[in-house]
């Protein structure tokens, strides 16, 4: 797995909030269709699969591997006790090892921004609440990072008992793991209006440090939504969603697929200049956020997907889809 990874994130079903399943209608037919599109039409070489359900994650990984994609598994038991996280990582490690032993190219990402997704690291009752409070929680970050390093040491220990392939972690830019225990340095990196002045320099410095240690540097998550002004918010662009069971978006939002496409192209250019070893666009689809012509009901505006999801399980490619496919066809 020494070549540069051209990847995309795929949501196989995450319980972000109680009662909110991000992909409730996933079937084998849909998954096989999407994996073929990711390989053949997008030209991706790898997929980052995420799910809160260990069995669904293993099932999806098996289907992705059949399409000759490099498969990275990322368990996401958000807002669950730490013991559930340990169980999910062990299960994902076993699934990854089974695929690796059968000849598939696999990797394991033991978590995603755990200071936000795991209760007790930072103030807030849920993942979304902890994220919204993050700007106010900076004085607590040294303690949170100490807890994070302790947790990651245990999770990596669990994983290495079952998986012999590369192990990484999806770190937010406020997190500081001990990278010496990992095979690959992993990062979730979003450029927004607040960090654009330093984004490229910071990314290059992180990649250089990883390379100096003999490690690869992979960006596991980056992207934006398809409405005017979303790129300036980037990681917080989905915050326009309103409600819980009955989701809406502001009627003032204006669809701008070109902005999303330009953002991804610009970020990929930056990653190339910084000699990043691989990247995973976030993301292919967010099936729970379906598109609609009804004002205030076009939930796709709050989606990071490069396709617009429909209620019947189909989707329509956005401009970002075509931009990414053209880029890969050109060999970049």
C-alpha positions in Angstrom: 0.0 0.0 0.0 2.8 2.4 -0.9 1.0 4.3 -3.6 -0.9 7.5 -2.9 -4.4 6.6 -1.7 -7.3 8.1 -3.7 -10.2 7.5 -1.3 -13.6 8.5 -0.3 -15.6 8.0 2.9 -18.7 5.8 2.9 -21.4 6.0 5.6 -22.6 2.4 6.2 -24.9 3.5 9.0 -23.9 5.7 12.1 -26.1 6.5 15.0 -25.1 10.1 15.6 -28.1 10.8 17.8 -30.7 8.7 19.6 -33.2 7.8 16.9 -31.1 9.2 14.0 -29.6 6.5 11.8 -27.6 8.0 9.0 -28.2 5.2 6.5 -31.3 3.2 7.6 -32.1 1.8 4.1 -28.7 0.3 3.2 -29.0 -3.0 1.3 -26.5 -5.3 -0.4 -27.8 -4.1 -3.8 -27.2 -0.5 -2.9 -23.8 -1.1 -1.4 -22.6 -3.1 -4.4 -23.8 -0.4 -6.7 -22.1 2.3 -4.8 -18.8 0.4 -4.5 -18.7 -0.2 -8.3 -19.4 3.5 -8.9 -16.6 4.5 -6.5 -14.1 2.2 -8.2 -15.2 2.6 -11.9 -16.8 6.0 -12.2 -15.0 8.0 -9.5 -11.6 6.3 -10.1 -11.0 5.9 -6.3 -8.6 3.2 -5.1 -9.8 3.1 -1.5 -12.8 3.5 0.7 -13.1 4.4 4.3 -16.1 2.6 5.7 -17.8 3.8 9.0 -20.6 2.3 11.0 -21.8 2.1 14.6 -22.8 -1.6 14.1 -19.7 -3.9 14.1 -21.6 -6.6 12.1 -22.7 -4.1 9.4 -19.1 -2.7 9.2 -17.7 -6.1 8.6 -20.4 -6.9 6.1 -19.8 -3.7 4.2 -16.0 -4.2 4.2 -16.3 -7.6 2.7 -18.4 -6.3 -0.2 -16.0 -3.4 -0.8 -13.0 -5.7 -0.8 -14.8 -7.8 -3.5 -14.6 -4.7 -5.7 -10.8 -4.7 -5.4 -10.8 -1.5 -3.3 -8.4 -0.9 -0.5 -10.7 -1.0 2.6 -10.2 1.0 5.8 -12.6 0.2 8.6 -13.6 2.9 11.1 -16.0 1.9 14.0 -18.2 4.7 15.1 -20.1 3.9 18.3 -20.8 7.6 19.0 -22.0 8.6 22.5 -21.5 5.0 23.8 -19.6 3.9 26.9 -15.9 3.2 26.4 -16.4 -0.5 26.8 -18.6 -0.4 23.6 -15.8 1.3 21.8 -13.3 -1.4 22.9 -15.7 -4.0 21.6 -16.2 -2.2 18.3 -12.5 -1.8 17.7 -11.8 -5.5 18.5 -14.6 -6.5 16.1 -13.3 -4.2 13.4 -9.8 -5.5 13.8 -10.9 -9.1 13.4 -12.9 -8.3 10.3 -10.0 -6.4 8.8 -7.6 -9.3 9.6 -10.0 -11.8 8.0 -10.0 -9.8 4.8 -6.3 -9.2 4.9 -5.6 -12.9 5.3 -7.8 -13.5 2.3 -5.6 -11.1 0.2 -7.5 -7.8 0.5 -5.8 -4.5 1.2 -7.1 -3.4 4.5 -6.4 -0.8 7.2 -8.0 0.0 10.6 -8.9 3.5 11.9 -9.5 2.9 15.6 -11.6 6.0 16.1 -12.7 9.4 14.9 -12.3 12.6 17.0 -12.8 10.6 20.2 -12.7 13.7 22.4 -16.0 14.6 20.8 -17.5 11.2 20.0 -16.8 9.6 23.4 -18.6 10.8 26.6 -16.6 12.2 29.4 -13.7 13.7 27.4 -15.1 17.2 27.0 -18.3 19.0 28.3 -21.5 18.1 26.6 -24.1 15.4 26.6 -23.9 14.4 23.0 -21.4 14.4 20.1 -23.1 17.4 18.5 -23.2 19.3 21.8 -19.6 18.7 22.5 -18.7 19.9 19.1 -20.7 23.1 19.5 -19.0 23.7 22.8 -15.5 23.1 21.5 -14.6 26.8 21.1 -15.4 27.3 24.8 -13.6 24.1 25.9 -10.0 25.0 24.8 -8.8 25.4 28.5 -9.8 21.7 29.0 -7.9 20.4 26.0 -4.6 19.4 27.7 -6.6 17.1 30.1 -8.8 15.8 27.2 -5.7 15.0 25.2 -4.1 13.2 28.1 -7.3 11.1 28.4 -7.2 10.6 24.6 -3.7 9.3 24.6 -4.4 6.8 27.4 -7.5 5.6 25.6 -5.8 5.2 22.2 -3.0 3.2 23.8 -5.5 0.7 25.0 -7.4 0.7 21.7 -4.3 0.1 19.6 -3.3 -2.6 22.0 -6.6 -4.3 21.5 -6.4 -3.9 17.7 -2.9 -5.3 17.4 -3.9 -8.5 19.2 -6.2 -9.3 16.2 -5.0 -7.3 13.2 -1.5 -7.3 11.5 -2.1 -4.5 9.0 -1.7 -0.7 9.3 -3.5 1.1 12.1 -4.3 4.7 12.3 -6.7 7.3 13.9 -8.8 10.2 12.6 -7.6 13.1 14.7 -9.2 16.5 14.8 -6.7 19.4 14.7 -7.2 20.1 18.4 -6.2 16.5 19.3 -2.6 15.4 19.9 -2.3 11.6 19.9 1.0 9.8 20.5 1.7 8.9 16.9 4.6 6.6 17.8 2.1 3.8 18.6 0.5 4.0 15.1 1.6 2.9 11.7 0.0 5.8 9.8 -0.6 9.4 11.0 -4.2 10.2 10.3 -6.0 13.5 10.4 -9.5 15.0 9.8 -8.7 18.4 8.2 -11.2 21.1 7.2 -10.1 24.5 5.8 -12.5 27.3 6.8 -12.5 31.0 7.1 -10.7 30.9 10.5 -7.8 28.7 9.6 -7.3 29.3 5.8 -4.3 31.5 6.4 -2.3 28.7 8.1 -4.0 25.6 6.7 -1.5 24.6 4.1 1.6 25.4 6.2 0.2 23.4 9.1 -0.7 20.4 6.8 2.8 20.5 5.3 4.5 20.6 8.7 2.4 17.6 9.9 3.2 15.6 6.8 6.9 16.4 7.1 7.0 15.3 10.8 5.3 12.0 9.9 7.7 11.4 7.0 10.7 12.2 9.2 9.5 9.4 11.6 9.1 7.1 8.6 5.3 7.1 8.7 2.7 7.9 6.1 0.4 10.8 6.6 -3.2 10.4 5.5 -6.1 12.8 5.7 -9.2 10.7 6.5 -11.8 13.4 6.3 -12.3 16.7 4.5 -15.2 18.3 2.6 -18.0 20.8 2.5 -21.7 21.2 1.7 -23.3 22.4 -1.5 -24.8 25.8 -0.5 -23.5 29.3 -0.8 -21.2 30.1 2.1 -20.6 26.5 3.2 -16.9 26.5 2.4 -16.2 29.2 4.9 -17.8 27.0 7.6 -16.5 23.7 6.3 -16.6 21.2 9.3 -19.6 23.2 10.8 -21.5 23.6 7.5 -24.0 20.9 8.4 -25.0 23.0 11.4 -27.8 24.6 9.3 -30.0 21.5 10.1 -32.9 22.3 12.3 -35.1 20.0 14.4 -34.7 16.3 15.4 -37.3 13.9 14.2 -38.5 16.4 11.5 -35.4 17.9 10.1 -35.4 21.2 8.1 -32.9 23.7 6.7 -33.3 27.5 6.4 -35.3 28.5 3.3 -32.7 31.3 2.7 -30.0 28.7 1.8 -29.0 28.8 -1.9 -27.8 25.6 -3.6 -24.2 26.1 -4.9 -22.8 22.8 -6.1 -19.9 24.7 -7.8 -18.7 25.9 -4.4 -18.5 22.4 -3.0 -16.7 21.2 -6.2 -14.2 24.0 -6.0 -13.6 23.4 -2.4 -12.7 19.8 -2.9 -10.5 20.6 -5.9 -8.6 23.3 -4.0 -8.1 21.0 -1.0 -6.8 18.2 -3.2 -4.4 20.6 -4.8 -3.1 21.5 -1.3 -2.8 17.9 -0.3 -0.7 17.2 -3.4 1.6 20.2 -2.7 2.0 19.0 0.9 3.0 15.4 -0.2 0.2 13.8 1.7 0.2 10.0 1.2 -3.5 9.6 0.8 -6.9 11.2 1.3 -10.5 10.3 1.7 -13.1 12.9 0.6 -16.0 13.2 3.0 -18.1 11.7 1.6 -19.9 9.7 -1.0 -23.5 10.1 0.3 -25.5 11.0 3.4 -28.6 8.9 2.7 -30.7 10.3 5.6 -30.4 13.8 4.2 -32.5 13.5 1.1 -33.0 16.2 -1.5 -36.3 17.9 -2.1 -37.8 20.7 -4.2 -39.9 21.8 -1.2 -38.4 25.0 0.5 -36.8 24.2 3.8 -36.9 20.4 3.1 -33.9 20.0 0.8 -31.8 18.3 3.5 -29.1 17.6 0.9 -28.0 21.2 1.3 -26.6 20.1 4.7 -24.9 17.0 3.3 -21.2 16.5 2.6 -22.1 13.9 0.0 -20.9 14.3 -3.5 -24.2 12.7 -4.6 -27.6 14.0 -3.7 -29.6 11.2 -2.0 -33.3 10.4 -2.8 -35.8 8.8 -0.5 -36.0 5.7 -2.7 -32.3 4.9 -2.3 -31.2 6.3 -5.6 -29.0 9.4 -6.0 -28.0 12.1 -8.4 -24.3 13.1 -8.9 -23.4 16.6 -7.9 -20.8 18.8 -9.6 -18.3 17.6 -6.9 -18.8 14.0 -8.2 -17.8 15.0 -11.7 -14.9 17.1 -10.6 -13.5 14.3 -8.5 -14.0 11.8 -11.4 -12.3 14.1 -13.9 -9.4 14.6 -11.6 -8.8 10.9 -11.1 -9.1 10.3 -14.9 -6.5 12.9 -15.5 -4.1 11.0 -13.3 -3.8 13.6 -10.6 
